[in-house]
């Protein structure tokens, strides 16, 4: 039970790593499909959903590196928004909340 509690402390980091890896794979797949298999593209809604659940930083960096959908304002704006609220959520989780007792 102690080992489980110890591993549970790392669960948010494991989640972020897994969802980031999924975001990278899906973004790279969509780039390949755009060139070679136009009928098998990943819908923008799927890309935005992966971004919204925590893969925004990895997806943004991947899109910049492979030059994919960098001209799409909708994707860029929403992904940037997802980055900010993901950062806020992580800061909220990692920074201890100080209670002031009056």
Backbone as a chain_set.jsonl record, in Angstrom:
{"seq": "XXXXXXXXXXXXXXXXXXXXXXXXXXXXXXXXXXXXXXXXXXXXXXXXXXXXXXXXXXXXXXXXXXXXXXXXXXXXXXXXXXXXXXXXXXXXXXXXXXXXXX", "coords": {"N": [[0.815, -1.2, 0.0], [1.988, 1.198, 0.702], [3.811, 1.61, -1.383], [2.061, 2.036, -3.48], [0.864, 4.461, -2.72], [3.114, 6.04, -2.867], [3.676, 5.932, -5.628], [1.402, 7.17, -6.54], [1.833, 9.851, -6.159], [3.232, 10.599, -8.378], [1.448, 10.431, -10.429], [0.14, 12.667, -11.823], [2.291, 13.597, -13.392], [2.945, 11.373, -14.909], [0.574, 11.121, -16.349], [0.657, 13.544, -17.813], [2.932, 13.067, -19.361], [2.121, 10.829, -20.898], [-0.161, 11.815, -22.288], [1.038, 13.854, -23.685], [2.754, 12.442, -25.362], [0.846, 11.085, -26.898], [-0.316, 13.316, -28.138], [1.822, 14.21, -29.729], [2.175, 12.002, -31.449], [-0.334, 11.902, -32.787], [-0.367, 14.412, -34.043], [1.873, 14.236, -35.75], [1.033, 12.075, -37.303], [-1.172, 13.244, -38.599], [0.132, 15.158, -40.143], [1.595, 13.519, -41.913], [-0.544, 12.193, -43.125], [-1.75, 14.353, -44.382], [-0.066, 14.84, -46.513], [0.192, 12.36, -47.874], [-2.099, 10.691, -47.576], [-4.859, 11.939, -48.069], [-7.563, 11.387, -47.51], [-7.627, 10.33, -44.99], [-7.359, 12.014, -42.776], [-6.821, 13.526, -39.537], [-9.452, 14.778, -37.654], [-9.954, 18.288, -36.942], [-11.272, 18.791, -34.582], [-10.576, 16.609, -33.012], [-7.824, 17.034, -32.691], [-7.929, 19.432, -31.242], [-9.273, 18.542, -28.963], [-7.431, 16.735, -27.805], [-5.46, 18.566, -27.26], [-6.814, 20.129, -25.379], [-7.077, 18.424, -23.175], [-4.612, 18.299, -22.042], [-2.417, 18.009, -23.733], [-1.414, 20.253, -24.94], [1.017, 21.786, -24.933], [2.971, 20.019, -25.926], [1.779, 19.468, -28.406], [1.724, 22.008, -29.609], [4.493, 22.618, -29.787], [5.306, 20.484, -31.424], [3.83, 21.026, -33.756], [5.063, 23.406, -34.527], [7.686, 22.554, -34.99], [7.435, 20.614, -37.054], [6.171, 22.122, -38.889], [3.277, 22.215, -39.226], [-0.039, 23.001, -39.709], [0.404, 25.633, -38.946], [-0.502, 27.986, -39.973], [-3.165, 28.071, -39.464], [-5.443, 29.901, -37.904], [-7.506, 29.35, -36.053], [-6.755, 26.896, -34.84], [-4.262, 27.641, -33.794], [-4.926, 29.777, -31.99], [-6.727, 28.555, -30.149], [-5.142, 26.47, -29.194], [-3.112, 27.906, -27.944], [-4.601, 29.115, -25.929], [-5.299, 26.794, -24.514], [-2.784, 26.078, -23.595], [-2.286, 28.101, -21.72], [-4.359, 27.685, -19.786], [-3.718, 25.113, -18.999], [-1.194, 25.487, -17.889], [-1.936, 27.149, -15.757], [-3.532, 25.344, -14.299], [-1.603, 23.431, -13.572], [0.129, 25.0, -12.021], [-1.613, 25.675, -9.979], [-1.981, 23.176, -8.876], [0.62, 22.46, -8.076], [1.678, 24.504, -6.489], [1.592, 25.17, -3.133], [-1.363, 25.917, -1.345], [-1.936, 28.598, 0.701], [-3.516, 28.98, 3.698], [-5.218, 31.506, 5.317], [-5.951, 32.176, 8.49], [-8.386, 33.899, 10.086]], "CA": [[0.0, 0.0, 0.0], [2.881, 2.351, 0.749], [4.364, 1.824, -2.731], [0.987, 2.615, -4.289], [0.753, 5.874, -2.347], [4.305, 6.707, -3.404], [3.487, 6.062, -7.072], [0.283, 8.078, -6.783], [2.363, 11.216, -6.195], [3.742, 10.855, -9.717], [0.369, 10.227, -11.401], [-0.044, 13.803, -12.749], [3.42, 13.68, -14.327], [2.781, 10.246, -15.832], [-0.531, 11.506, -17.224], [1.13, 14.576, -18.734], [3.846, 12.426, -20.303], [1.363, 9.972, -21.822], [-1.005, 12.633, -23.163], [1.95, 14.586, -24.576], [3.187, 11.482, -26.374], [-0.307, 10.894, -27.789], [-0.451, 14.548, -28.938], [2.897, 14.204, -30.727], [1.884, 10.954, -32.437], [-1.49, 12.291, -33.6], [0.024, 15.546, -34.879], [2.756, 13.73, -36.815], [0.206, 11.274, -38.211], [-1.964, 14.151, -39.43], [1.047, 15.768, -41.12], [1.86, 12.499, -42.932], [-1.804, 11.975, -43.85], [-1.998, 15.528, -45.231], [0.729, 14.724, -47.727], [0.108, 11.084, -48.581], [-3.418, 10.044, -47.47], [-5.787, 13.041, -47.769], [-8.855, 10.92, -47.008], [-7.479, 9.762, -43.649], [-6.874, 13.078, -41.895], [-7.35, 13.621, -38.183], [-10.302, 15.976, -37.581], [-9.461, 19.362, -36.083], [-11.899, 18.638, -33.266], [-9.766, 15.641, -32.264], [-6.598, 17.728, -32.318], [-8.249, 20.394, -30.184], [-9.624, 17.794, -27.75], [-6.171, 16.267, -27.218], [-4.833, 19.77, -26.722], [-7.567, 20.591, -24.212], [-6.928, 17.546, -22.01], [-3.269, 18.354, -21.482], [-1.347, 17.845, -24.704], [-1.277, 21.5, -25.696], [2.408, 22.222, -25.091], [3.618, 19.077, -26.852], [1.193, 19.643, -29.731], [2.189, 23.293, -30.139], [5.898, 22.481, -30.167], [5.373, 19.573, -32.566], [3.335, 21.741, -34.931], [6.075, 24.374, -34.935], [8.859, 21.839, -35.487], [7.165, 19.965, -38.342], [5.472, 23.116, -39.71], [1.963, 21.668, -39.537], [-1.172, 23.831, -39.284], [0.875, 26.861, -38.309], [-1.23, 29.114, -40.539], [-4.575, 27.962, -39.076], [-5.651, 30.776, -36.754], [-8.373, 28.682, -35.081], [-5.944, 25.921, -34.107], [-3.227, 28.364, -33.049], [-5.529, 30.522, -30.889], [-7.26, 27.644, -29.133], [-4.033, 25.745, -28.584], [-2.467, 28.854, -27.035], [-5.504, 29.214, -24.778], [-5.15, 25.551, -23.76], [-1.487, 26.131, -22.916], [-2.411, 28.954, -20.538], [-5.119, 27.106, -18.682], [-2.977, 23.949, -18.505], [-0.164, 26.029, -16.994], [-2.621, 27.589, -14.54], [-3.938, 24.159, -13.546], [-0.404, 22.829, -12.971], [0.584, 25.865, -10.94], [-2.585, 25.527, -8.897], [-1.736, 21.852, -8.283], [1.963, 22.322, -7.525], [1.972, 25.527, -5.498], [0.717, 24.964, -1.975], [-2.3, 26.986, -1.048], [-1.752, 29.052, 2.075], [-4.779, 29.408, 4.302], [-5.07, 32.546, 6.327], [-7.01, 32.039, 9.488], [-8.666, 35.205, 10.713]], "C": [[0.858, 1.263, 0.0], [3.461, 2.662, -0.637], [3.322, 2.46, -3.641], [0.831, 4.098, -3.989], [1.938, 6.669, -2.872], [4.177, 6.934, -4.908], [2.391, 7.065, -7.415], [0.742, 9.538, -6.834], [2.822, 11.596, -7.598], [2.674, 10.739, -10.802], [0.158, 11.438, -12.325], [1.071, 13.918, -13.789], [3.371, 12.552, -15.354], [1.682, 10.575, -16.836], [-0.062, 12.518, -18.264], [2.075, 13.982, -19.78], [3.12, 11.601, -21.342], [0.545, 10.812, -22.788], [-0.143, 13.463, -24.116], [2.444, 13.682, -25.695], [2.074, 11.221, -27.384], [-0.471, 12.118, -28.7], [0.603, 14.598, -30.041], [2.599, 13.203, -31.834], [0.747, 11.372, -33.361], [-1.14, 13.456, -34.531], [0.913, 15.099, -36.033], [1.976, 12.882, -37.813], [-0.594, 12.181, -39.145], [-1.096, 14.838, -40.483], [1.348, 14.784, -42.254], [0.615, 12.266, -43.782], [-2.112, 13.143, -44.78], [-1.251, 15.424, -46.55], [0.394, 13.482, -48.545], [-1.283, 10.429, -48.591], [-4.483, 11.077, -47.125], [-7.138, 12.598, -47.212], [-8.81, 10.406, -45.582], [-6.916, 10.774, -42.66], [-7.498, 12.964, -40.515], [-8.206, 14.887, -38.113], [-9.716, 17.027, -36.629], [-10.053, 19.273, -34.688], [-11.109, 17.656, -32.397], [-8.464, 16.283, -31.808], [-6.84, 18.701, -31.167], [-8.614, 19.689, -28.873], [-8.368, 17.28, -27.048], [-5.419, 17.434, -26.594], [-5.499, 20.198, -25.415], [-7.359, 19.715, -22.981], [-5.485, 17.434, -21.533], [-2.125, 18.237, -22.463], [-1.002, 19.105, -25.459], [0.174, 21.916, -25.923], [3.127, 21.323, -26.093], [3.086, 19.258, -28.269], [1.682, 20.944, -30.369], [3.64, 23.191, -30.616], [6.068, 21.577, -31.381], [4.919, 20.271, -33.839], [4.351, 22.76, -35.427], [7.277, 23.675, -35.566], [8.611, 21.247, -36.873], [6.4, 20.879, -39.3], [4.111, 22.6, -40.18], [0.885, 22.536, -38.901], [-0.727, 25.114, -38.581], [0.161, 28.098, -38.829], [-2.715, 29.105, -40.161], [-4.798, 28.757, -37.792], [-6.491, 30.101, -35.667], [-7.564, 27.717, -34.209], [-4.927, 26.65, -33.226], [-3.824, 29.066, -31.823], [-6.027, 29.606, -29.783], [-6.154, 26.867, -28.437], [-3.29, 26.638, -27.591], [-3.298, 29.024, -25.771], [-5.37, 27.966, -23.895], [-3.826, 25.527, -22.998], [-1.607, 26.957, -21.641], [-3.226, 28.301, -19.435], [-4.5, 25.821, -18.173], [-1.893, 24.416, -17.532], [-0.784, 26.49, -15.679], [-3.011, 26.399, -13.679], [-2.738, 23.502, -12.868], [0.127, 23.692, -11.839], [-0.325, 25.749, -9.733], [-2.343, 24.227, -8.149], [-0.41, 21.801, -7.538], [2.302, 23.345, -6.441], [1.039, 25.324, -4.315], [-0.161, 26.184, -1.704], [-2.145, 27.34, 0.441], [-3.095, 29.546, 2.591], [-4.475, 30.452, 5.378], [-6.26, 32.437, 7.273], [-7.183, 33.385, 10.171], [-9.199, 35.022, 12.102]], "O": [[0.505, 2.267, -0.619], [3.586, 3.825, -1.019], [3.644, 3.311, -4.469], [0.682, 4.904, -4.907], [1.795, 7.824, -3.274], [4.528, 8.003, -5.408], [2.445, 7.727, -8.451], [0.102, 10.366, -7.483], [2.805, 12.77, -7.967], [2.974, 10.93, -11.98], [0.007, 11.24, -13.53], [0.819, 14.294, -14.933], [3.711, 12.747, -16.521], [1.839, 10.338, -18.033], [-0.347, 12.371, -19.452], [2.02, 14.356, -20.951], [3.45, 11.654, -22.527], [0.554, 10.549, -23.99], [-0.562, 13.743, -25.239], [2.542, 14.109, -26.845], [2.328, 11.144, -28.586], [-0.734, 11.972, -29.894], [0.301, 14.989, -31.169], [2.751, 13.512, -33.016], [0.845, 11.217, -34.579], [-1.574, 13.479, -35.683], [0.724, 15.537, -37.168], [2.217, 12.952, -39.018], [-0.685, 11.916, -40.344], [-1.553, 15.073, -41.601], [1.355, 15.169, -43.423], [0.701, 12.154, -45.004], [-2.678, 12.943, -45.855], [-1.745, 15.869, -47.586], [0.322, 13.546, -49.772], [-1.606, 9.689, -49.521], [-4.97, 11.093, -45.995], [-7.792, 13.368, -46.508], [-9.852, 10.076, -45.015], [-6.096, 10.431, -41.808], [-8.569, 12.38, -40.348], [-7.734, 15.964, -38.476], [-9.066, 16.69, -35.64], [-9.399, 19.642, -33.713], [-10.988, 17.851, -31.188], [-8.046, 16.098, -30.664], [-6.044, 18.777, -30.232], [-8.298, 20.189, -27.793], [-8.257, 17.381, -25.826], [-4.817, 17.301, -25.529], [-4.822, 20.581, -24.461], [-7.454, 20.205, -21.856], [-5.167, 16.573, -20.712], [-0.965, 18.354, -22.067], [-0.365, 19.042, -26.51], [0.517, 22.359, -27.02], [3.808, 21.807, -26.997], [3.853, 19.207, -29.23], [2.017, 20.963, -31.553], [3.969, 23.627, -31.719], [6.876, 21.863, -32.264], [5.55, 20.128, -34.887], [4.483, 22.957, -36.635], [7.823, 24.15, -36.562], [9.456, 21.357, -37.762], [6.023, 20.459, -40.394], [3.832, 22.556, -41.378], [0.902, 22.773, -37.693], [-1.434, 25.616, -37.706], [0.211, 29.152, -38.195], [-3.443, 30.036, -40.505], [-4.384, 28.328, -36.715], [-6.209, 30.268, -34.48], [-7.683, 27.73, -32.984], [-4.756, 26.312, -32.054], [-3.274, 28.956, -30.728], [-5.773, 29.857, -28.605], [-6.218, 26.632, -27.23], [-2.886, 26.18, -26.522], [-2.754, 29.072, -24.667], [-5.334, 28.074, -22.67], [-3.758, 25.012, -21.882], [-1.09, 26.563, -20.595], [-2.835, 28.351, -18.269], [-4.726, 25.456, -17.019], [-1.697, 23.812, -16.477], [-0.225, 26.251, -14.608], [-2.842, 26.434, -12.46], [-2.836, 23.063, -11.721], [0.535, 23.168, -10.803], [0.142, 25.728, -8.595], [-2.482, 24.176, -6.927], [-0.316, 21.17, -6.485], [3.129, 23.073, -5.571], [-0.18, 25.31, -4.483], [0.276, 27.329, -1.829], [-2.216, 26.472, 1.311], [-3.725, 30.418, 1.993], [-3.593, 30.278, 6.219], [-7.415, 32.591, 6.878], [-6.248, 33.931, 10.756], [-9.492, 36.003, 12.785]]}, "num_chains": 1, "name": "protein.A"}
